[in-house]
Amino acid sequence: MSEFCRVMGDMISTARGMTGLAPIMPSVAMLPATPIMPPVAPIILIATLFVLIIMFVILITNLLSFQRLPINKELHGTEEPLVSVLVPARDEAQSIERCVRSLVAQTYTRLEVLVLDDHSSDTTAAIVQKIIASLPPQQQGRLRLLQGVELPQGWVGKNFACHQLAHYAIGDYLFFTDADTVHTPQTVASVLFTMHKRNVSMLTAQPAYELKSLGEQLVVPLIAFTIMTLLPIALIPKRPEPSLATGNGQLICFKRDTYTRIGGHEAVKNRILEDVLLARATKAVGLPILFADAQDLVQCRMYRSFREVWLGFSKNLFAFYNYSFPFATVALLFNFFLFVLPPLLLLIGLFIPLSLLTLALAAAAYLLAVAMRSLLLFHFKGEQRVLMLLLCFLHPVSIALECLILLNSIRWHYRKRGTVWKGRAYLTGN
């Protein structure tokens, strides 16, 4: 072995001494560091930045035009119609008491609150019954507890619960809200006042979200981010196109004749995103709707852990893309190139030489996305502002989680059991 090493050493020395070889073969240490990223990267980033700028403009326009529901505005005298507040509830023992007590305490006088227990396996019904027994004399009769019947085939559970509630309601207005919401005493009065003032047949609104766990803080704000950066809110009450509509089941109020005209929840009985579809149906028959900011009036804690976030968004996300695999695939690529690729390139640049143009464009795209999320943070009220501001810099992580949830939502759709939620399985489809 030593003889082999000596012979090889002599051969290398001889090669180094060959005429002209040394200048032609510089050492690796002498090679300049050159960018290895293909030139297509800056082109992709320029396109990405262009789209982000458009989204930024939409966001700013929406923040300036998003109508906030007023506080302490009420109808008076003969203008006061009867309002039915309708709450579907299934296994809501953690939140139902706060919700119901806030609704019973409304300042609006002509009001009935109906809660439908949709075969809960916990103490939801008992909690509501206890509230009824404890009501003071002036609020007696305001609250009723209904027991849901068996879910028929072809219905989504919440939709059938809302359908039953509408059947029992006697109000001129149907005010649907979720059991995980909490309302200030002025909520119903403000909604009625705004509907009369703006002369709309349906009003839906964005509440303030309570975000406690890290999973909630990372993912739930994407609801507002998606709406506020993609949908021109100012056009919703002005344009007739159903595509320019959105709905939020946490607060959605119909004139009764409007609800009847569009077919109510029966028209969307097997659809997961029934609130959005009801809003579009209202527009489709030529009736005006309004999407408003209700953060001063309504709070909602949708989920209480990352597991609940994962399951809840998995139920809804593929439905948001109308169960279209091509549409969902485009959305995945859209999110990757806009929000994940720029910071990914910045990380790669720490280890592999990239051009200054690529790094500058990637940094600009990343910071613009962070700026958009930060603007939304300051617009919508919430707790733990410092932490939430820091989490804005993890926006790519939020988007990556959303993409993973969308993939899981697609998996749920195509498996034999379909979508599963609160112990029920739905074979989702168009």
C-alpha positions as CSV (number, residue, x, y, z in Angstrom):
1,M,0.0,0.0,0.0
2,S,2.8,2.4,0.8
3,E,4.5,1.7,-2.5
4,F,1.2,2.4,-4.3
5,C,0.8,5.8,-2.5
6,R,4.4,6.7,-3.4
7,V,3.9,5.9,-7.1
8,M,0.6,7.9,-7.2
9,G,2.4,10.9,-5.5
10,D,5.1,10.8,-8.2
11,M,2.5,10.8,-11.0
12,I,0.6,13.8,-9.5
13,S,3.9,15.7,-9.2
14,T,4.8,14.9,-12.8
15,A,1.4,16.0,-14.0
16,R,1.7,19.4,-12.2
17,G,5.0,20.0,-13.9
18,M,3.6,19.5,-17.4
19,T,3.9,22.7,-19.5
20,G,0.8,24.9,-19.5
21,L,-1.2,22.6,-17.3
22,A,-1.0,24.5,-14.0
23,P,-2.4,27.8,-15.5
24,I,-5.2,25.9,-17.1
25,M,-6.3,23.9,-14.0
26,P,-6.7,26.3,-11.1
27,S,-7.6,25.0,-7.7
28,V,-11.2,24.7,-6.6
29,A,-10.5,27.4,-4.0
30,M,-9.6,29.8,-6.8
31,L,-13.0,29.3,-8.6
32,P,-15.3,32.3,-8.2
33,A,-18.7,31.8,-6.5
34,T,-21.3,32.0,-9.2
35,P,-25.0,31.9,-8.9
36,I,-26.4,28.5,-9.9
37,M,-30.1,29.3,-9.8
38,P,-31.5,29.2,-13.3
39,P,-32.4,32.5,-14.8
40,V,-36.1,31.6,-14.8
41,A,-36.3,32.3,-11.0
42,P,-36.3,36.1,-11.4
43,I,-39.0,35.9,-14.0
44,I,-41.2,33.8,-11.7
45,L,-40.5,36.2,-8.8
46,I,-41.4,39.3,-10.9
47,A,-44.7,37.6,-11.8
48,T,-45.2,36.7,-8.1
49,L,-44.5,40.3,-7.0
50,F,-46.9,41.7,-9.6
51,V,-49.8,39.5,-8.3
52,L,-48.9,40.4,-4.7
53,I,-49.1,44.1,-5.5
54,I,-52.6,43.6,-7.0
55,M,-53.6,41.7,-3.8
56,F,-52.1,44.5,-1.7
57,V,-54.2,47.1,-3.6
58,I,-57.3,45.1,-3.1
59,L,-56.6,44.7,0.6
60,I,-56.0,48.5,1.1
61,T,-59.2,49.2,-0.9
62,N,-61.2,46.7,1.2
63,L,-59.8,48.1,4.5
64,L,-60.9,51.6,3.5
65,S,-64.3,50.6,2.3
66,F,-65.3,47.7,4.7
67,Q,-68.4,48.9,6.5
68,R,-68.3,48.4,10.3
69,L,-71.6,47.6,11.8
70,P,-72.6,50.6,14.1
71,I,-73.1,50.3,17.9
72,N,-76.1,51.8,19.6
73,K,-78.2,52.2,16.4
74,E,-81.7,50.9,16.8
75,L,-85.1,50.9,14.9
76,H,-88.0,52.5,16.8
77,G,-91.7,52.2,17.0
78,T,-93.6,50.7,14.1
79,E,-90.3,50.0,12.2
80,E,-89.5,47.1,14.6
81,P,-90.1,43.7,12.9
82,L,-90.0,40.5,14.8
83,V,-86.6,38.8,14.6
84,S,-86.0,35.1,15.0
85,V,-82.5,34.3,16.2
86,L,-81.7,30.7,15.2
87,V,-78.9,28.7,16.7
88,P,-78.1,25.1,15.5
89,A,-76.2,23.2,18.2
90,R,-74.5,19.8,18.2
91,D,-72.1,19.0,21.0
92,E,-71.5,22.6,22.0
93,A,-71.4,22.3,25.8
94,Q,-68.2,24.4,25.9
95,S,-69.6,27.4,24.2
96,I,-73.4,27.3,24.2
97,E,-74.0,29.1,27.5
98,R,-72.0,32.2,26.6
99,C,-73.7,32.3,23.2
100,V,-77.3,31.9,24.4
101,R,-77.0,34.3,27.3
102,S,-75.6,37.0,25.0
103,L,-78.5,36.5,22.6
104,V,-81.2,36.6,25.3
105,A,-79.6,39.8,26.6
106,Q,-80.2,41.7,23.3
107,T,-81.5,45.2,23.6
108,Y,-83.8,44.6,20.6
109,T,-87.2,44.0,22.1
110,R,-89.1,42.1,19.4
111,L,-87.0,39.0,19.5
112,E,-87.2,35.2,19.9
113,V,-84.2,32.9,20.3
114,L,-84.6,29.3,19.1
115,V,-81.9,26.8,19.9
116,L,-82.1,23.4,18.2
117,D,-80.3,20.5,19.9
118,D,-79.1,18.4,17.0
119,H,-78.7,15.0,18.8
120,S,-75.9,16.2,21.0
121,S,-73.9,13.6,22.9
122,D,-72.9,16.1,25.7
123,T,-74.8,18.4,28.0
124,T,-75.7,21.0,25.4
125,A,-79.5,20.6,25.8
126,A,-79.3,20.6,29.6
127,I,-77.3,23.8,29.7
128,V,-79.9,25.6,27.5
129,Q,-82.8,24.2,29.6
130,K,-81.0,25.5,32.7
131,I,-80.7,29.0,31.2
132,I,-84.5,28.9,30.3
133,A,-85.3,28.1,34.0
134,S,-83.1,30.9,35.2
135,L,-84.4,33.7,33.0
136,P,-86.0,36.7,34.8
137,P,-89.7,37.4,34.2
138,Q,-89.1,40.1,31.6
139,Q,-87.2,37.7,29.4
140,Q,-89.5,34.7,29.8
141,G,-90.6,33.4,26.4
142,R,-87.6,34.8,24.6
143,L,-85.8,31.5,24.5
144,R,-87.0,28.1,23.3
145,L,-85.2,24.8,23.1
146,L,-86.1,22.5,20.2
147,Q,-85.1,18.9,19.7
148,G,-84.0,18.0,16.2
149,V,-85.4,15.0,14.4
150,E,-83.3,12.3,12.7
151,L,-81.1,13.5,9.9
152,P,-82.6,12.5,6.5
153,Q,-80.4,11.1,3.8
154,G,-78.8,13.6,1.5
155,W,-78.7,16.4,4.1
156,V,-75.7,18.0,5.9
157,G,-76.4,18.1,9.6
158,K,-76.1,21.9,10.1
159,N,-78.2,22.6,7.1
160,F,-81.0,20.4,8.3
161,A,-80.8,21.9,11.7
162,C,-81.2,25.4,10.2
163,H,-84.0,24.2,8.0
164,Q,-85.9,23.0,11.1
165,L,-85.2,26.2,12.9
166,A,-86.6,28.3,10.0
167,H,-89.7,26.1,10.1
168,Y,-90.4,26.9,13.7
169,A,-89.4,30.6,13.5
170,I,-92.2,33.1,13.3
171,G,-90.1,36.2,12.7
172,D,-90.0,38.6,9.8
173,Y,-86.2,38.3,9.8
174,L,-84.2,35.0,10.2
175,F,-81.0,35.7,12.0
176,F,-78.7,32.6,11.9
177,T,-75.7,32.4,14.1
178,D,-73.4,29.6,15.3
179,A,-73.2,28.3,18.9
180,D,-69.5,29.3,19.2
181,T,-70.3,33.0,18.9
182,V,-70.8,35.7,21.6
183,H,-72.8,38.8,20.9
184,T,-72.8,42.2,22.4
185,P,-76.3,43.4,23.5
186,Q,-76.6,45.7,20.4
187,T,-75.9,43.1,17.7
188,V,-79.4,42.4,16.5
189,A,-80.4,46.0,16.6
190,S,-77.3,47.0,14.6
191,V,-78.0,44.4,12.0
192,L,-81.6,45.4,11.5
193,F,-80.7,49.1,11.4
194,T,-78.0,48.5,8.8
195,M,-80.3,46.3,6.6
196,H,-83.0,49.0,6.6
197,K,-80.5,51.8,6.0
198,R,-78.8,50.0,3.2
199,N,-82.0,48.4,1.9
200,V,-80.5,44.9,1.6
201,S,-82.2,41.5,1.7
202,M,-79.4,39.6,3.3
203,L,-76.6,40.7,5.6
204,T,-73.6,38.6,6.6
205,A,-70.6,39.7,8.6
206,Q,-67.0,39.0,9.7
207,P,-66.7,38.7,13.5
208,A,-63.6,39.0,15.7
209,Y,-61.9,35.7,16.3
210,E,-60.7,34.5,19.6
211,L,-57.4,32.8,19.1
212,K,-55.8,31.0,22.0
213,S,-53.6,28.1,20.7
214,L,-50.8,28.3,18.3
215,G,-52.7,26.3,15.7
216,E,-55.6,28.8,15.8
217,Q,-53.3,31.8,15.6
218,L,-51.4,30.4,12.5
219,V,-54.4,29.2,10.5
220,V,-57.7,30.9,11.4
221,P,-56.5,34.4,10.3
222,L,-56.2,33.0,6.8
223,I,-60.0,33.2,6.5
224,A,-59.9,37.0,6.6
225,F,-56.7,37.1,4.6
226,T,-58.2,35.2,1.7
227,I,-61.4,37.3,1.6
228,M,-59.7,40.7,2.1
229,T,-57.0,40.1,-0.5
230,L,-59.0,38.5,-3.3
231,L,-62.6,39.7,-3.1
232,P,-63.4,43.4,-3.8
233,I,-65.8,43.9,-0.9
234,A,-67.1,47.3,-2.1
235,L,-68.5,45.6,-5.2
236,I,-70.6,43.0,-3.3
237,P,-73.7,45.3,-2.8
238,K,-73.2,47.1,-6.1
239,R,-72.7,44.4,-8.7
240,P,-75.2,41.6,-9.6
241,E,-72.7,38.8,-10.3
242,P,-73.2,35.9,-7.8
243,S,-69.4,35.3,-7.9
244,L,-69.1,38.7,-6.1
245,A,-70.7,37.3,-2.9
246,T,-69.6,35.7,0.3
247,G,-71.5,34.4,3.3
248,N,-70.5,33.6,6.9
249,G,-72.7,31.3,8.9
250,Q,-71.5,32.9,12.1
251,L,-73.8,35.8,11.3
252,I,-76.2,35.7,8.4
253,C,-79.6,37.5,8.5
254,F,-82.3,37.2,5.8
255,K,-85.6,38.9,5.3
256,R,-88.0,36.0,5.6
257,D,-89.4,36.4,2.1
258,T,-85.9,36.4,0.7
259,Y,-85.0,33.2,2.5
260,T,-88.2,31.6,1.1
261,R,-87.6,32.8,-2.4
262,I,-84.1,31.3,-2.7
263,G,-85.3,27.9,-1.3
264,G,-83.7,28.3,2.1
265,H,-81.3,25.6,3.4
266,E,-83.2,23.0,1.5
267,A,-81.7,24.4,-1.7
268,V,-78.2,23.7,-0.4
269,K,-79.0,20.7,1.8
270,N,-76.0,18.6,0.8
271,R,-73.4,21.4,0.5
272,I,-70.8,22.1,3.2
273,L,-70.3,25.8,2.4
274,E,-74.0,26.6,2.6
275,D,-73.5,30.2,3.8
276,V,-71.5,31.2,0.7
277,L,-74.0,29.4,-1.6
278,L,-77.0,31.1,0.1
279,A,-75.4,34.5,-0.4
280,R,-74.8,33.7,-4.1
281,A,-78.4,32.4,-4.5
282,T,-79.7,35.7,-3.1
283,K,-77.7,37.7,-5.7
284,A,-78.8,35.3,-8.4
285,V,-82.4,36.3,-7.9
286,G,-81.5,39.9,-8.2
287,L,-81.6,40.8,-4.5
288,P,-78.9,43.0,-2.8
289,I,-76.7,41.7,0.0
290,L,-74.1,43.2,2.3
291,F,-70.9,41.9,3.8
292,A,-70.0,43.9,6.9
293,D,-67.4,44.2,9.7
294,A,-69.0,42.9,12.9
295,Q,-65.8,42.8,15.0
296,D,-67.2,45.3,17.6
297,L,-70.3,43.2,18.1
298,V,-69.5,39.5,17.7
299,Q,-66.7,37.3,18.8
300,C,-66.2,33.7,17.7
301,R,-63.8,31.0,18.8
302,M,-64.1,28.5,16.0
303,Y,-61.7,25.9,17.2
304,R,-59.8,25.2,20.5
305,S,-56.7,23.3,19.3
306,F,-54.6,22.5,16.3
307,R,-56.4,19.2,16.0
308,E,-59.8,21.0,15.8
309,V,-58.3,23.4,13.3
310,W,-57.1,20.6,11.1
311,L,-60.4,18.7,11.2
312,G,-62.6,21.8,10.8
313,F,-60.7,23.2,7.8
314,S,-60.4,19.8,6.3
315,K,-64.2,19.7,6.3
316,N,-64.5,23.0,4.4
317,L,-61.4,23.7,2.3
318,F,-62.0,21.4,-0.8
319,A,-65.6,22.5,-0.7
320,F,-64.4,26.1,-1.1
321,Y,-63.0,25.1,-4.5
322,N,-66.3,23.4,-5.4
323,Y,-64.7,20.0,-5.2
324,S,-62.8,20.7,-8.4
325,F,-59.4,19.0,-8.3
326,P,-57.9,21.2,-11.1
327,F,-59.1,24.3,-9.3
328,A,-57.6,23.1,-6.0
329,T,-54.4,22.2,-7.7
330,V,-54.1,25.7,-9.2
331,A,-54.8,27.1,-5.7
332,L,-52.0,24.9,-4.3
333,L,-49.5,26.2,-6.9
334,F,-50.8,29.8,-6.5
335,N,-50.1,29.7,-2.7
336,F,-46.7,28.0,-3.2
337,F,-45.4,30.5,-5.7
338,L,-46.8,33.6,-3.9
339,F,-46.1,32.8,-0.3
340,V,-43.8,29.8,0.1
341,L,-41.3,30.1,-2.7
342,P,-39.9,33.6,-1.9
343,P,-38.8,32.9,1.7
344,L,-37.7,29.4,0.6
345,L,-35.3,31.0,-1.9
346,L,-34.0,33.3,0.9
347,L,-33.2,30.3,3.0
348,I,-31.6,28.5,0.0
349,G,-29.5,31.7,-0.5
350,L,-27.8,31.1,2.8
351,F,-26.2,27.9,1.5
352,I,-26.2,28.3,-2.3
353,P,-25.1,31.4,-4.2
354,L,-28.0,33.2,-5.8
355,S,-28.1,36.4,-7.8
356,L,-28.7,39.6,-6.0
357,L,-31.8,40.2,-8.2
358,T,-33.3,36.9,-7.1
359,L,-32.7,37.6,-3.5
360,A,-34.0,41.1,-3.7
361,L,-37.2,40.0,-5.5
362,A,-37.7,37.1,-3.0
363,A,-37.3,39.5,-0.1
364,A,-39.7,42.0,-1.5
365,A,-42.3,39.3,-2.1
366,Y,-41.9,37.9,1.3
367,L,-42.1,41.2,3.1
368,L,-45.1,42.3,1.1
369,A,-47.0,39.2,2.2
370,V,-46.0,39.9,5.8
371,A,-47.1,43.5,5.5
372,M,-50.6,42.4,4.2
373,R,-51.0,40.0,7.2
374,S,-49.8,42.7,9.6
375,L,-52.3,45.3,8.2
376,L,-55.2,42.8,8.8
377,L,-53.9,42.2,12.3
378,F,-54.1,45.9,13.1
379,H,-57.5,46.2,11.5
380,F,-59.2,43.3,13.3
381,K,-59.2,43.4,17.1
382,G,-57.6,40.7,19.1
383,E,-55.4,39.7,22.1
384,Q,-51.7,39.0,22.3
385,R,-50.9,41.6,19.7
386,V,-47.1,41.3,20.1
387,L,-47.2,37.5,19.6
388,M,-49.6,37.8,16.7
389,L,-47.3,40.4,15.0
390,L,-44.4,38.1,15.3
391,L,-46.5,35.3,13.8
392,C,-47.1,37.4,10.8
393,F,-43.5,36.6,9.8
394,L,-44.5,33.0,9.8
395,H,-47.1,33.6,7.2
396,P,-45.4,31.1,4.8
397,V,-45.8,28.5,7.5
398,S,-49.5,29.3,7.8
399,I,-49.9,28.9,4.0
400,A,-47.9,25.7,4.0
401,L,-50.3,24.3,6.7
402,E,-53.3,25.5,4.7
403,C,-51.9,23.6,1.7
404,L,-51.5,20.4,3.8
405,I,-55.0,20.8,5.1
406,L,-56.3,21.2,1.5
407,L,-54.6,18.0,0.5
408,N,-56.2,16.3,3.5
409,S,-59.6,17.8,2.5
410,I,-59.1,16.3,-1.0
411,R,-58.3,13.0,0.5
412,W,-61.4,13.0,2.6
413,H,-63.5,13.8,-0.4
414,Y,-62.3,10.9,-2.4
415,R,-62.2,8.2,0.3
416,K,-65.2,5.9,0.7
417,R,-66.4,7.5,4.0
418,G,-66.4,11.0,2.6
419,T,-66.1,14.0,4.9
420,V,-66.5,13.3,8.6
421,W,-67.6,15.9,11.1
422,K,-69.0,15.6,14.6
423,G,-69.6,11.9,14.2
424,R,-71.4,12.1,10.9
425,A,-70.0,11.1,7.5
426,Y,-71.0,12.9,4.3
427,L,-70.3,11.8,0.7
428,T,-69.6,15.3,-0.5
429,G,-70.0,16.4,-4.1
430,N,-71.4,19.0,-6.4
